[in-house]
């Protein structure tokens, strides 16, 4: 079981015991979920970005972004096509703006967008202002530079 799942389930058990102690007057010296159980550390940071096309694979090889956008393109006539007109524009907006999940659609493209914006905005304060991060530690969780981009920056005068 993943650590996050264990923490969620322990939290639910803790709430049940607390409810039993308060509402049903079950006497316990303390809630065992609080005092006796050590919760595992949850490491849910992500570092994944959309994969670029392999330059040696030829023109038929597409990047992950191209495949994603093609899959989101509106085509009600094709059997496997997307039937939602607004999905592709939403995905494009998410990629370009580092949109949060709750702002419009539950998409996890915020990491990709923050990393792309960092390539354009080299000032960390500007980047955090654009992405809406108030805490630089949280921004660091979303920014994942490509090694070749860092190498290019280091090589330029």
N, CA, C and O atoms as a GROMACS GRO file, in nm:
protein
  628
    1UNK      N    1   0.084  -0.117   0.000
    1UNK     CA    2   0.000   0.000   0.000
    1UNK      C    3   0.089   0.124   0.000
    1UNK      O    4   0.191   0.128   0.070
    2UNK      N    5   0.053   0.223  -0.077
    2UNK     CA    6   0.131   0.345  -0.086
    2UNK      C    7   0.121   0.425   0.044
    2UNK      O    8   0.017   0.421   0.111
    3UNK      N    9   0.227   0.499   0.081
    3UNK     CA   10   0.223   0.577   0.205
    3UNK      C   11   0.104   0.673   0.213
    3UNK      O   12   0.045   0.688   0.320
    4UNK      N   13   0.070   0.737   0.102
    4UNK     CA   14  -0.044   0.830   0.104
    4UNK      C   15  -0.174   0.757   0.136
    4UNK      O   16  -0.260   0.811   0.206
    5UNK      N   17  -0.190   0.635   0.086
    5UNK     CA   18  -0.309   0.555   0.114
    5UNK      C   19  -0.313   0.519   0.262
    5UNK      O   20  -0.419   0.526   0.324
    6UNK      N   21  -0.200   0.480   0.319
    6UNK     CA   22  -0.192   0.445   0.461
    6UNK      C   23  -0.231   0.566   0.546
    6UNK      O   24  -0.308   0.552   0.641
    7UNK      N   25  -0.178   0.683   0.512
    7UNK     CA   26  -0.208   0.805   0.588
    7UNK      C   27  -0.357   0.838   0.580
    7UNK      O   28  -0.418   0.874   0.681
    8UNK      N   29  -0.416   0.825   0.462
    8UNK     CA   30  -0.560   0.853   0.447
    8UNK      C   31  -0.644   0.756   0.529
    8UNK      O   32  -0.738   0.796   0.597
    9UNK      N   33  -0.610   0.628   0.523
    9UNK     CA   34  -0.687   0.528   0.597
    9UNK      C   35  -0.669   0.543   0.747
    9UNK      O   36  -0.765   0.525   0.823
   10UNK      N   37  -0.548   0.574   0.793
   10UNK     CA   38  -0.527   0.600   0.935
   10UNK      C   39  -0.608   0.721   0.981
   10UNK      O   40  -0.664   0.722   1.090
   11UNK      N   41  -0.614   0.824   0.897
   11UNK     CA   42  -0.693   0.942   0.929
   11UNK      C   43  -0.841   0.909   0.944
   11UNK      O   44  -0.908   0.960   1.033
   12UNK      N   45  -0.890   0.824   0.856
   12UNK     CA   46  -1.030   0.784   0.864
   12UNK      C   47  -1.056   0.705   0.992
   12UNK      O   48  -1.156   0.729   1.060
   13UNK      N   49  -0.968   0.611   1.026
   13UNK     CA   50  -0.983   0.535   1.151
   13UNK      C   51  -0.978   0.626   1.273
   13UNK      O   52  -1.053   0.609   1.368
   14UNK      N   53  -0.888   0.723   1.269
   14UNK     CA   54  -0.876   0.820   1.378
   14UNK      C   55  -1.006   0.897   1.395
   14UNK      O   56  -1.050   0.920   1.508
   15UNK      N   57  -1.068   0.938   1.285
   15UNK     CA   58  -1.195   1.010   1.293
   15UNK      C   59  -1.306   0.923   1.350
   15UNK      O   60  -1.389   0.970   1.428
   16UNK      N   61  -1.308   0.796   1.311
   16UNK     CA   62  -1.409   0.704   1.363
   16UNK      C   63  -1.394   0.688   1.515
   16UNK      O   64  -1.492   0.693   1.588
   17UNK      N   65  -1.270   0.670   1.560
   17UNK     CA   66  -1.246   0.655   1.704
   17UNK      C   67  -1.282   0.783   1.778
   17UNK      O   68  -1.343   0.777   1.885
   18UNK      N   69  -1.245   0.897   1.724
   18UNK     CA   70  -1.281   1.025   1.786
   18UNK      C   71  -1.432   1.040   1.796
   18UNK      O   72  -1.484   1.083   1.899
   19UNK      N   73  -1.502   1.005   1.690
   19UNK     CA   74  -1.649   1.012   1.690
   19UNK      C   75  -1.706   0.920   1.798
   19UNK      O   76  -1.796   0.960   1.872
   20UNK      N   77  -1.652   0.797   1.809
   20UNK     CA   78  -1.700   0.703   1.910
   20UNK      C   79  -1.676   0.756   2.051
   20UNK      O   80  -1.760   0.740   2.139
   21UNK      N   81  -1.560   0.820   2.071
   21UNK     CA   82  -1.530   0.874   2.204
   21UNK      C   83  -1.621   0.992   2.238
   21UNK      O   84  -1.665   1.003   2.353
   22UNK      N   85  -1.650   1.079   2.144
   22UNK     CA   86  -1.731   1.198   2.171
   22UNK      C   87  -1.881   1.170   2.170
   22UNK      O   88  -1.953   1.209   2.262
   23UNK      N   89  -1.926   1.103   2.068
   23UNK     CA   90  -2.069   1.087   2.048
   23UNK      C   91  -2.128   0.967   2.122
   23UNK      O   92  -2.241   0.972   2.169
   24UNK      N   93  -2.052   0.860   2.132
   24UNK     CA   94  -2.105   0.738   2.193
   24UNK      C   95  -2.049   0.716   2.333
   24UNK      O   96  -2.077   0.616   2.398
   25UNK      N   97  -1.969   0.813   2.378
   25UNK     CA   98  -1.912   0.813   2.513
   25UNK      C   99  -1.832   0.687   2.544
   25UNK      O  100  -1.834   0.637   2.656
   26UNK      N  101  -1.761   0.637   2.445
   26UNK     CA  102  -1.670   0.524   2.466
   26UNK      C  103  -1.545   0.582   2.531
   26UNK      O  104  -1.484   0.676   2.480
   27UNK      N  105  -1.508   0.525   2.643
   27UNK     CA  106  -1.397   0.579   2.721
   27UNK      C  107  -1.266   0.512   2.680
   27UNK      O  108  -1.249   0.391   2.691
   28UNK      N  109  -1.176   0.594   2.634
   28UNK     CA  110  -1.039   0.552   2.602
   28UNK      C  111  -0.946   0.659   2.658
   28UNK      O  112  -0.981   0.777   2.657
   29UNK      N  113  -0.828   0.620   2.707
   29UNK     CA  114  -0.737   0.722   2.761
   29UNK      C  115  -0.691   0.822   2.654
   29UNK      O  116  -0.668   0.939   2.683
   30UNK      N  117  -0.678   0.775   2.531
   30UNK     CA  118  -0.639   0.861   2.419
   30UNK      C  119  -0.678   0.790   2.290
   30UNK      O  120  -0.701   0.669   2.288
   31UNK      N  121  -0.684   0.866   2.184
   31UNK     CA  122  -0.713   0.807   2.053
   31UNK      C  123  -0.587   0.735   2.006
   31UNK      O  124  -0.484   0.800   1.983
   32UNK      N  125  -0.592   0.602   1.991
   32UNK     CA  126  -0.472   0.530   1.950
   32UNK      C  127  -0.420   0.574   1.814
   32UNK      O  128  -0.301   0.560   1.785
   33UNK      N  129  -0.507   0.626   1.730
   33UNK     CA  130  -0.464   0.674   1.600
   33UNK      C  131  -0.374   0.795   1.609
   33UNK      O  132  -0.294   0.821   1.519
   34UNK      N  133  -0.389   0.872   1.718
   34UNK     CA  134  -0.306   0.991   1.737
   34UNK      C  135  -0.178   0.959   1.814
   34UNK      O  136  -0.070   1.008   1.780
   35UNK      N  137  -0.192   0.878   1.916
   35UNK     CA  138  -0.081   0.860   2.009
   35UNK      C  139   0.011   0.744   1.975
   35UNK      O  140   0.132   0.754   1.996
   36UNK      N  141  -0.042   0.635   1.925
   36UNK     CA  142   0.037   0.514   1.915
   36UNK      C  143   0.088   0.480   1.775
   36UNK      O  144   0.183   0.404   1.761
   37UNK      N  145   0.027   0.536   1.674
   37UNK     CA  146   0.060   0.496   1.538
   37UNK      C  147   0.145   0.604   1.471
   37UNK      O  148   0.106   0.720   1.464
   38UNK      N  149   0.261   0.562   1.423
   38UNK     CA  150   0.347   0.654   1.350
   38UNK      C  151   0.308   0.649   1.202
   38UNK      O  152   0.307   0.542   1.141
   39UNK      N  153   0.277   0.762   1.148
   39UNK     CA  154   0.236   0.768   1.008
   39UNK      C  155   0.358   0.769   0.917
   39UNK      O  156   0.459   0.832   0.948
   40UNK      N  157   0.349   0.700   0.804
   40UNK     CA  158   0.463   0.702   0.710
   40UNK      C  159   0.476   0.838   0.644
   40UNK      O  160   0.378   0.912   0.630
   41UNK      N  161   0.595   0.870   0.605
   41UNK     CA  162   0.620   0.996   0.535
   41UNK      C  163   0.570   0.982   0.391
   41UNK      O  164   0.601   0.884   0.322
   42UNK      N  165   0.495   1.081   0.347
   42UNK     CA  166   0.440   1.079   0.212
   42UNK      C  167   0.530   1.163   0.123
   42UNK      O  168   0.546   1.283   0.146
   43UNK      N  169   0.587   1.101   0.023
   43UNK     CA  170   0.671   1.171  -0.075
   43UNK      C  171   0.598   1.166  -0.208
   43UNK      O  172   0.616   1.074  -0.287
   44UNK      N  173   0.515   1.267  -0.232
   44UNK     CA  174   0.433   1.265  -0.354
   44UNK      C  175   0.479   1.368  -0.457
   44UNK      O  176   0.400   1.412  -0.541
   45UNK      N  177   0.605   1.406  -0.450
   45UNK     CA  178   0.657   1.502  -0.548
   45UNK      C  179   0.669   1.434  -0.684
   45UNK      O  180   0.700   1.315  -0.694
   46UNK      N  181   0.643   1.510  -0.788
   46UNK     CA  182   0.653   1.457  -0.924
   46UNK      C  183   0.764   1.530  -0.998
   46UNK      O  184   0.796   1.645  -0.967
   47UNK      N  185   0.820   1.463  -1.094
   47UNK     CA  186   0.922   1.530  -1.176
   47UNK      C  187   0.900   1.502  -1.324
   47UNK      O  188   0.989   1.528  -1.405
   48UNK      N  189   0.786   1.450  -1.359
   48UNK     CA  190   0.760   1.410  -1.497
   48UNK      C  191   0.727   1.529  -1.584
   48UNK      O  192   0.656   1.621  -1.544
   49UNK      N  193   0.780   1.526  -1.706
   49UNK     CA  194   0.748   1.626  -1.808
   49UNK      C  195   0.708   1.553  -1.934
   49UNK      O  196   0.735   1.433  -1.948
   50UNK      N  197   0.645   1.623  -2.026
   50UNK     CA  198   0.610   1.563  -2.154
   50UNK      C  199   0.738   1.531  -2.230
   50UNK      O  200   0.832   1.610  -2.231
   51UNK      N  201   0.740   1.414  -2.294
   51UNK     CA  202   0.859   1.369  -2.365
   51UNK      C  203   0.868   1.438  -2.501
   51UNK      O  204   0.768   1.453  -2.572
   52UNK      N  205   0.989   1.478  -2.537
   52UNK     CA  206   1.013   1.537  -2.668
   52UNK      C  207   1.022   1.426  -2.771
   52UNK      O  208   1.044   1.310  -2.737
   53UNK      N  209   1.006   1.463  -2.897
   53UNK     CA  210   1.021   1.365  -3.005
   53UNK      C  211   1.168   1.328  -3.015
   53UNK      O  212   1.256   1.412  -2.995
   54UNK      N  213   1.194   1.203  -3.046
   54UNK     CA  214   1.331   1.155  -3.065
   54UNK      C  215   1.381   1.205  -3.200
   54UNK      O  216   1.327   1.167  -3.304
   55UNK      N  217   1.486   1.292  -3.201
   55UNK     CA  218   1.533   1.349  -3.327
   55UNK      C  219   1.581   1.244  -3.427
   55UNK      O  220   1.575   1.268  -3.548
   56UNK      N  221   1.628   1.130  -3.382
   56UNK     CA  222   1.677   1.027  -3.472
   56UNK      C  223   1.569   0.934  -3.523
   56UNK      O  224   1.598   0.844  -3.602
   57UNK      N  225   1.445   0.952  -3.480
   57UNK     CA  226   1.338   0.859  -3.516
   57UNK      C  227   1.268   0.895  -3.646
   57UNK      O  228   1.182   0.820  -3.691
   58UNK      N  229   1.302   1.006  -3.706
   58UNK     CA  230   1.238   1.045  -3.831
   58UNK      C  231   1.117   1.134  -3.809
   58UNK      O  232   1.080   1.164  -3.695
   59UNK      N  233   1.058   1.176  -3.919
   59UNK     CA  234   0.946   1.271  -3.911
   59UNK      C  235   0.818   1.209  -3.856
   59UNK      O  236   0.734   1.281  -3.803
   60UNK      N  237   0.802   1.077  -3.868
   60UNK     CA  238   0.679   1.014  -3.820
   60UNK      C  239   0.672   1.010  -3.668
   60UNK      O  240   0.564   0.994  -3.612
   61UNK      N  241   0.786   1.024  -3.600
   61UNK     CA  242   0.788   1.023  -3.454
   61UNK      C  243   0.734   1.157  -3.403
   61UNK      O  244   0.779   1.263  -3.445
   62UNK      N  245   0.638   1.150  -3.314
   62UNK     CA  246   0.578   1.272  -3.259
   62UNK      C  247   0.611   1.283  -3.111
   62UNK      O  248   0.634   1.183  -3.042
   63UNK      N  249   0.614   1.406  -3.064
   63UNK     CA  250   0.637   1.428  -2.922
   63UNK      C  251   0.511   1.387  -2.846
   63UNK      O  252   0.403   1.373  -2.903
   64UNK      N  253   0.527   1.370  -2.716
   64UNK     CA  254   0.412   1.334  -2.633
   64UNK      C  255   0.306   1.444  -2.636
   64UNK      O  256   0.187   1.416  -2.632
   65UNK      N  257   0.350   1.569  -2.641
   65UNK     CA  258   0.256   1.681  -2.649
   65UNK      C  259   0.174   1.674  -2.778
   65UNK      O  260   0.052   1.693  -2.776
   66UNK      N  261   0.240   1.646  -2.890
   66UNK     CA  262   0.168   1.635  -3.017
   66UNK      C  263   0.066   1.522  -3.013
   66UNK      O  264  -0.046   1.537  -3.062
   67UNK      N  265   0.105   1.410  -2.954
   67UNK     CA  266   0.010   1.297  -2.943
   67UNK      C  267  -0.106   1.331  -2.850
   67UNK      O  268  -0.220   1.296  -2.877
   68UNK      N  269  -0.076   1.400  -2.739
   68UNK     CA  270  -0.181   1.440  -2.646
   68UNK      C  271  -0.279   1.535  -2.712
   68UNK      O  272  -0.401   1.517  -2.701
   69UNK      N  273  -0.228   1.637  -2.781
   69UNK     CA  274  -0.316   1.733  -2.847
   69UNK      C  275  -0.395   1.669  -2.960
   69UNK      O  276  -0.511   1.704  -2.981
   70UNK      N  277  -0.335   1.576  -3.031
   70UNK     CA  278  -0.407   1.505  -3.137
   70UNK      C  279  -0.522   1.424  -3.076
   70UNK      O  280  -0.631   1.419  -3.132
   71UNK      N  281  -0.496   1.360  -2.963
   71UNK     CA  282  -0.601   1.280  -2.898
   71UNK      C  283  -0.712   1.368  -2.843
   71UNK      O  284  -0.826   1.322  -2.828
   72UNK      N  285  -0.682   1.494  -2.814
   72UNK     CA  286  -0.782   1.586  -2.759
   72UNK      C  287  -0.852   1.667  -2.868
   72UNK      O  288  -0.943   1.745  -2.838
   73UNK      N  289  -0.813   1.650  -2.992
   73UNK     CA  290  -0.873   1.726  -3.102
   73UNK      C  291  -1.014   1.677  -3.131
   73UNK      O  292  -1.040   1.557  -3.136
   74UNK      N  293  -1.103   1.770  -3.150
   74UNK     CA  294  -1.244   1.741  -3.173
   74UNK      C  295  -1.265   1.675  -3.308
   74UNK      O  296  -1.229   1.731  -3.412
   75UNK      N  297  -1.322   1.557  -3.306
   75UNK     CA  298  -1.354   1.485  -3.429
   75UNK      C  299  -1.469   1.388  -3.399
   75UNK      O  300  -1.445   1.271  -3.370
   76UNK      N  301  -1.592   1.436  -3.406
   76UNK     CA  302  -1.706   1.352  -3.368
   76UNK      C  303  -1.730   1.237  -3.466
   76UNK      O  304  -1.801   1.142  -3.433
   77UNK      N  305  -1.671   1.244  -3.585
   77UNK     CA  306  -1.695   1.139  -3.685
   77UNK      C  307  -1.605   1.019  -3.669
   77UNK      O  308  -1.643   0.908  -3.706
   78UNK      N  309  -1.485   1.039  -3.615
   78UNK     CA  310  -1.395   0.924  -3.602
   78UNK      C  311  -1.438   0.839  -3.483
   78UNK      O  312  -1.491   0.890  -3.384
   79UNK      N  313  -1.413   0.711  -3.494
   79UNK     CA  314  -1.456   0.619  -3.390
   79UNK      C  315  -1.384   0.643  -3.258
   79UNK      O  316  -1.446   0.636  -3.151
   80UNK      N  317  -1.255   0.671  -3.262
   80UNK     CA  318  -1.179   0.692  -3.139
   80UNK      C  319  -1.153   0.838  -3.110
   80UNK      O  320  -1.080   0.870  -3.016
   81UNK      N  321  -1.211   0.928  -3.189
   81UNK     CA  322  -1.184   1.071  -3.175
   81UNK      C  323  -1.250   1.134  -3.055
   81UNK      O  324  -1.342   1.077  -2.995
   82UNK      N  325  -1.204   1.250  -3.020
   82UNK     CA  326  -1.258   1.324  -2.907
   82UNK      C  327  -1.390   1.389  -2.947
   82UNK      O  328  -1.400   1.449  -3.054
   83UNK      N  329  -1.488   1.377  -2.864
   83UNK     CA  330  -1.620   1.434  -2.893
   83UNK      C  331  -1.648   1.560  -2.813
   83UNK      O  332  -1.761   1.609  -2.811
   84UNK      N  333  -1.546   1.613  -2.748
   84UNK     CA  334  -1.562   1.733  -2.665
   84UNK      C  335  -1.487   1.847  -2.733
   84UNK      O  336  -1.364   1.845  -2.739
   85UNK      N  337  -1.561   1.945  -2.784
   85UNK     CA  338  -1.500   2.055  -2.860
   85UNK      C  339  -1.397   2.134  -2.781
   85UNK      O  340  -1.296   2.177  -2.837
   86UNK      N  341  -1.422   2.153  -2.653
   86UNK     CA  342  -1.338   2.243  -2.575
   86UNK      C  343  -1.220   2.176  -2.506
   86UNK      O  344  -1.145   2.244  -2.436
   87UNK      N  345  -1.201   2.044  -2.523
   87UNK     CA  346  -1.094   1.976  -2.450
   87UNK      C  347  -0.954   2.021  -2.496
   87UNK      O  348  -0.869   2.051  -2.413
   88UNK      N  349  -0.930   2.026  -2.627
   88UNK     CA  350  -0.796   2.065  -2.675
   88UNK      C  351  -0.761   2.208  -2.632
   88UNK      O  352  -0.650   2.229  -2.583
   89UNK      N  353  -0.850   2.306  -2.648
   89UNK     CA  354  -0.814   2.440  -2.601
   89UNK      C  355  -0.785   2.446  -2.450
   89UNK      O  356  -0.699   2.522  -2.406
   90UNK      N  357  -0.855   2.365  -2.372
   90UNK     CA  358  -0.830   2.361  -2.228
   90UNK      C  359  -0.692   2.303  -2.200
   90UNK      O  360  -0.618   2.355  -2.116
   91UNK      N  361  -0.657   2.196  -2.269
   91UNK     CA  362  -0.525   2.133  -2.250
   91UNK      C  363  -0.415   2.230  -2.293
   91UNK      O  364  -0.314   2.243  -2.225
   92UNK      N  365  -0.434   2.298  -2.405
   92UNK     CA  366  -0.335   2.397  -2.450
   92UNK      C  367  -0.319   2.508  -2.348
   92UNK      O  368  -0.208   2.552  -2.320
   93UNK      N  369  -0.430   2.555  -2.292
   93UNK     CA  370  -0.427   2.659  -2.190
   93UNK      C  371  -0.351   2.610  -2.066
   93UNK      O  372  -0.271   2.684  -2.009
   94UNK      N  373  -0.377   2.488  -2.027
   94UNK     CA  374  -0.309   2.431  -1.910
   94UNK      C  375  -0.159   2.421  -1.933
   94UNK      O  376  -0.080   2.451  -1.842
   95UNK      N  377  -0.118   2.381  -2.052
   95UNK     CA  378   0.024   2.367  -2.083
   95UNK      C  379   0.093   2.503  -2.083
   95UNK      O  380   0.206   2.515  -2.036
   96UNK      N  381   0.027   2.604  -2.134
   96UNK     CA  382   0.090   2.735  -2.149
   96UNK      C  383   0.086   2.822  -2.024
   96UNK      O  384   0.169   2.912  -2.010
   97UNK      N  385  -0.008   2.798  -1.932
   97UNK     CA  386  -0.027   2.892  -1.822
   97UNK      C  387  -0.001   2.835  -1.683
   97UNK      O  388  -0.011   2.909  -1.585
   98UNK      N  389   0.032   2.708  -1.671
   98UNK     CA  390   0.052   2.644  -1.540
   98UNK      C  391  -0.076   2.650  -1.456
   98UNK      O  392  -0.071   2.669  -1.335
   99UNK      N  393  -0.187   2.634  -1.522
   99UNK     CA  394  -0.318   2.639  -1.456
   99UNK      C  395  -0.326   2.533  -1.346
   99UNK      O  396  -0.277   2.421  -1.362
  100UNK      N  397  -0.388   2.571  -1.236
  100UNK     CA  398  -0.408   2.476  -1.126
  100UNK      C  399  -0.525   2.384  -1.157
  100UNK      O  400  -0.613   2.419  -1.235
  101UNK      N  401  -0.524   2.266  -1.095
  101UNK     CA  402  -0.632   2.170  -1.118
  101UNK      C  403  -0.768   2.228  -1.091
  101UNK      O  404  -0.860   2.211  -1.172
  102UNK      N  405  -0.784   2.297  -0.979
  102UNK     CA  406  -0.915   2.348  -0.940
  102UNK      C  407  -0.962   2.468  -1.020
  102UNK      O  408  -1.078   2.507  -1.010
  103UNK      N  409  -0.874   2.526  -1.100
  103UNK     CA  410  -0.914   2.646  -1.174
  103UNK      C  411  -1.009   2.615  -1.289
  103UNK      O  412  -1.092   2.699  -1.324
  104UNK      N  413  -0.998   2.498  -1.348
  104UNK     CA  414  -1.088   2.467  -1.458
  104UNK      C  415  -1.109   2.318  -1.480
  104UNK      O  416  -1.223   2.272  -1.489
  105UNK      N  417  -1.001   2.243  -1.488
  105UNK     CA  418  -1.013   2.102  -1.523
  105UNK      C  419  -0.903   2.025  -1.451
  105UNK      O  420  -0.793   2.076  -1.433
  106UNK      N  421  -0.932   1.905  -1.412
  106UNK     CA  422  -0.835   1.826  -1.336
  106UNK      C  423  -0.727   1.771  -1.428
  106UNK      O  424  -0.726   1.652  -1.459
  107UNK      N  425  -0.638   1.856  -1.471
  107UNK     CA  426  -0.527   1.815  -1.557
  107UNK      C  427  -0.398   1.833  -1.480
  107UNK      O  428  -0.383   1.927  -1.403
  108UNK      N  429  -0.305   1.744  -1.502
  108UNK     CA  430  -0.178   1.754  -1.432
  108UNK      C  431  -0.069   1.800  -1.528
  108UNK      O  432   0.033   1.733  -1.545
  109UNK      N  433  -0.092   1.914  -1.591
  109UNK     CA  434   0.006   1.970  -1.684
  109UNK      C  435   0.077   2.089  -1.621
  109UNK      O  436   0.154   2.158  -1.688
  110UNK      N  437   0.051   2.114  -1.494
  110UNK     CA  438   0.111   2.228  -1.426
  110UNK      C  439   0.263   2.216  -1.420
  110UNK      O  440   0.334   2.316  -1.430
  111UNK      N  441   0.314   2.094  -1.403
  111UNK     CA  442   0.459   2.074  -1.400
  111UNK      C  443   0.521   2.114  -1.534
  111UNK      O  444   0.623   2.183  -1.539
  112UNK      N  445   0.458   2.070  -1.641
  112UNK     CA  446   0.509   2.102  -1.775
  112UNK      C  447   0.507   2.252  -1.798
  112UNK      O  448   0.603   2.310  -1.848
  113UNK      N  449   0.396   2.315  -1.763
  113UNK     CA  450   0.383   2.459  -1.787
  113UNK      C  451   0.483   2.539  -1.704
  113UNK      O  452   0.545   2.632  -1.755
  114UNK      N  453   0.498   2.505  -1.578
  114UNK     CA  454   0.593   2.578  -1.493
  114UNK      C  455   0.734   2.566  -1.547
  114UNK      O  456   0.811   2.662  -1.545
  115UNK      N  457   0.769   2.448  -1.596
  115UNK     CA  458   0.903   2.428  -1.651
  115UNK      C  459   0.921   2.505  -1.781
  115UNK      O  460   1.029   2.560  -1.806
  116UNK      N  461   0.818   2.509  -1.864
  116UNK     CA  462   0.828   2.587  -1.989
  116UNK      C  463   0.836   2.736  -1.962
  116UNK      O  464   0.913   2.807  -2.026
  117UNK      N  465   0.756   2.783  -1.866
  117UNK     CA  466   0.761   2.925  -1.833
  117UNK      C  467   0.898   2.962  -1.776
  117UNK      O  468   0.946   3.073  -1.799
  118UNK      N  469   0.961   2.870  -1.703
  118UNK     CA  470   1.094   2.896  -1.647
  118UNK      C  471   1.198   2.914  -1.757
  118UNK      O  472   1.297   2.984  -1.738
  119UNK      N  473   1.175   2.852  -1.872
  119UNK     CA  474   1.267   2.870  -1.984
  119UNK      C  475   1.257   3.011  -2.041
  119UNK      O  476   1.353   3.064  -2.098
  120UNK      N  477   1.139   3.072  -2.026
  120UNK     CA  478   1.118   3.208  -2.077
  120UNK      C  479   1.148   3.314  -1.970
  120UNK      O  480   1.202   3.420  -2.000
  121UNK      N  481   1.112   3.284  -1.847
  121UNK     CA  482   1.131   3.379  -1.736
  121UNK      C  483   1.242   3.327  -1.647
  121UNK      O  484   1.219   3.235  -1.568
  122UNK      N  485   1.360   3.383  -1.657
  122UNK     CA  486   1.471   3.332  -1.579
  122UNK      C  487   1.472   3.387  -1.436
  122UNK      O  488   1.544   3.334  -1.351
  123UNK      N  489   1.394   3.490  -1.408
  123UNK     CA  490   1.385   3.545  -1.274
  123UNK      C  491   1.283   3.463  -1.195
  123UNK      O  492   1.167   3.455  -1.234
  124UNK      N  493   1.327   3.404  -1.085
  124UNK     CA  494   1.242   3.316  -1.005
  124UNK      C  495   1.122   3.389  -0.946
  124UNK      O  496   1.015   3.330  -0.931
  125UNK      N  497   1.137   3.516  -0.913
  125UNK     CA  498   1.025   3.593  -0.859
  125UNK      C  499   0.918   3.617  -0.965
  125UNK      O  500   0.798   3.611  -0.935
  126UNK      N  501   0.960   3.645  -1.088
  126UNK     CA  502   0.863   3.661  -1.197
  126UNK      C  503   0.790   3.530  -1.223
  126UNK      O  504   0.669   3.528  -1.243
  127UNK      N  505   0.867   3.421  -1.222
  127UNK     CA  506   0.808   3.289  -1.246
  127UNK      C  507   0.704   3.257  -1.139
  127UNK      O  508   0.594   3.211  -1.172
  128UNK      N  509   0.737   3.280  -1.014
  128UNK     CA  510   0.641   3.249  -0.906
  128UNK      C  511   0.519   3.340  -0.915
  128UNK      O  512   0.409   3.298  -0.879
  129UNK      N  513   0.536   3.461  -0.962
  129UNK     CA  514   0.423   3.551  -0.980
  129UNK      C  515   0.329   3.502  -1.089
  129UNK      O  516   0.207   3.507  -1.074
  130UNK      N  517   0.386   3.455  -1.199
  130UNK     CA  518   0.305   3.406  -1.311
  130UNK      C  519   0.235   3.276  -1.275
  130UNK      O  520   0.118   3.258  -1.309
  131UNK      N  521   0.304   3.185  -1.208
  131UNK     CA  522   0.244   3.055  -1.176
  131UNK      C  523   0.154   3.060  -1.053
  131UNK      O  524   0.075   2.969  -1.029
  132UNK      N  525   0.165   3.168  -0.975
  132UNK     CA  526   0.080   3.181  -0.857
  132UNK      C  527   0.136   3.114  -0.732
  132UNK      O  528   0.063   3.097  -0.634
  133UNK      N  529   0.262   3.077  -0.734
  133UNK     CA  530   0.323   3.014  -0.617
  133UNK      C  531   0.372   3.122  -0.520
  133UNK      O  532   0.450   3.209  -0.559
  134UNK      N  533   0.327   3.116  -0.397
  134UNK     CA  534   0.375   3.210  -0.296
  134UNK      C  535   0.496   3.154  -0.223
  134UNK      O  536   0.575   3.229  -0.165
  135UNK      N  537   0.511   3.024  -0.226
  135UNK     CA  538   0.620   2.957  -0.157
  135UNK      C  539   0.716   2.900  -0.262
  135UNK      O  540   0.676   2.821  -0.347
  136UNK      N  541   0.841   2.940  -0.256
  136UNK     CA  542   0.939   2.894  -0.355
  136UNK      C  543   0.967   2.745  -0.344
  136UNK      O  544   1.006   2.681  -0.442
  137UNK      N  545   0.947   2.688  -0.225
  137UNK     CA  546   0.964   2.543  -0.212
  137UNK      C  547   0.860   2.469  -0.296
  137UNK      O  548   0.890   2.366  -0.356
  138UNK      N  549   0.738   2.521  -0.299
  138UNK     CA  550   0.634   2.458  -0.379
  138UNK      C  551   0.663   2.478  -0.528
  138UNK      O  552   0.642   2.386  -0.607
  139UNK      N  553   0.710   2.595  -0.566
  139UNK     CA  554   0.746   2.618  -0.705
  139UNK      C  555   0.854   2.519  -0.747
  139UNK      O  556   0.852   2.470  -0.860
  140UNK      N  557   0.948   2.491  -0.659
  140UNK     CA  558   1.055   2.397  -0.690
  140UNK      C  559   0.999   2.258  -0.720
  140UNK      O  560   1.057   2.183  -0.799
  141UNK      N  561   0.888   2.222  -0.657
  141UNK     CA  562   0.826   2.092  -0.685
  141UNK      C  563   0.770   2.085  -0.826
  141UNK      O  564   0.759   1.977  -0.884
  142UNK      N  565   0.734   2.200  -0.881
  142UNK     CA  566   0.673   2.202  -1.014
  142UNK      C  567   0.773   2.228  -1.126
  142UNK      O  568   0.744   2.198  -1.242
  143UNK      N  569   0.888   2.283  -1.093
  143UNK     CA  570   0.987   2.316  -1.196
  143UNK      C  571   1.084   2.201  -1.215
  143UNK      O  572   1.155   2.163  -1.122
  144UNK      N  573   1.088   2.146  -1.336
  144UNK     CA  574   1.175   2.035  -1.368
  144UNK      C  575   1.246   2.065  -1.501
  144UNK      O  576   1.193   2.034  -1.608
  145UNK      N  577   1.364   2.125  -1.494
  145UNK     CA  578   1.433   2.161  -1.618
  145UNK      C  579   1.484   2.038  -1.692
  145UNK      O  580   1.520   1.937  -1.631
  146UNK      N  581   1.486   2.048  -1.823
  146UNK     CA  582   1.545   1.942  -1.905
  146UNK      C  583   1.697   1.962  -1.899
  146UNK      O  584   1.745   2.075  -1.906
  147UNK      N  585   1.772   1.854  -1.888
  147UNK     CA  586   1.918   1.865  -1.880
  147UNK      C  587   1.977   1.939  -2.000
  147UNK      O  588   2.071   2.017  -1.985
  148UNK      N  589   1.921   1.915  -2.120
  148UNK     CA  590   1.976   1.983  -2.238
  148UNK      C  591   1.951   2.134  -2.234
  148UNK      O  592   2.030   2.211  -2.287
  149UNK      N  593   1.840   2.177  -2.170
  149UNK     CA  594   1.812   2.320  -2.157
  149UNK      C  595   1.912   2.384  -2.060
  149UNK      O  596   1.961   2.494  -2.085
  150UNK      N  597   1.942   2.316  -1.950
  150UNK     CA  598   2.041   2.368  -1.855
  150UNK      C  599   2.180   2.375  -1.920
  150UNK      O  600   2.253   2.471  -1.899
  151UNK      N  601   2.214   2.274  -1.997
  151UNK     CA  602   2.343   2.273  -2.067
  151UNK      C  603   2.351   2.388  -2.166
  151UNK      O  604   2.455   2.453  -2.177
  152UNK      N  605   2.242   2.415  -2.238
  152UNK     CA  606   2.238   2.526  -2.334
  152UNK      C  607   2.258   2.659  -2.262
  152UNK      O  608   2.333   2.744  -2.308
  153UNK      N  609   2.190   2.675  -2.147
  153UNK     CA  610   2.204   2.801  -2.071
  153UNK      C  611   2.346   2.819  -2.020
  153UNK      O  612   2.400   2.930  -2.022
  154UNK      N  613   2.407   2.711  -1.973
  154UNK     CA  614   2.543   2.720  -1.923
  154UNK      C  615   2.643   2.751  -2.034
  154UNK      O  616   2.743   2.818  -2.009
  155UNK      N  617   2.616   2.704  -2.154
  155UNK     CA  618   2.708   2.725  -2.266
  155UNK      C  619   2.697   2.865  -2.326
  155UNK      O  620   2.792   2.914  -2.386
  156UNK      N  621   2.582   2.929  -2.310
  156UNK     CA  622   2.564   3.062  -2.370
  156UNK      C  623   2.635   3.168  -2.285
  156UNK      O  624   2.642   3.157  -2.163
  157UNK      N  625   2.688   3.273  -2.353
  157UNK     CA  626   2.763   3.376  -2.280
  157UNK      C  627   2.676   3.464  -2.194
  157UNK      O  628   2.727   3.554  -2.127
   0.00000   0.00000   0.00000
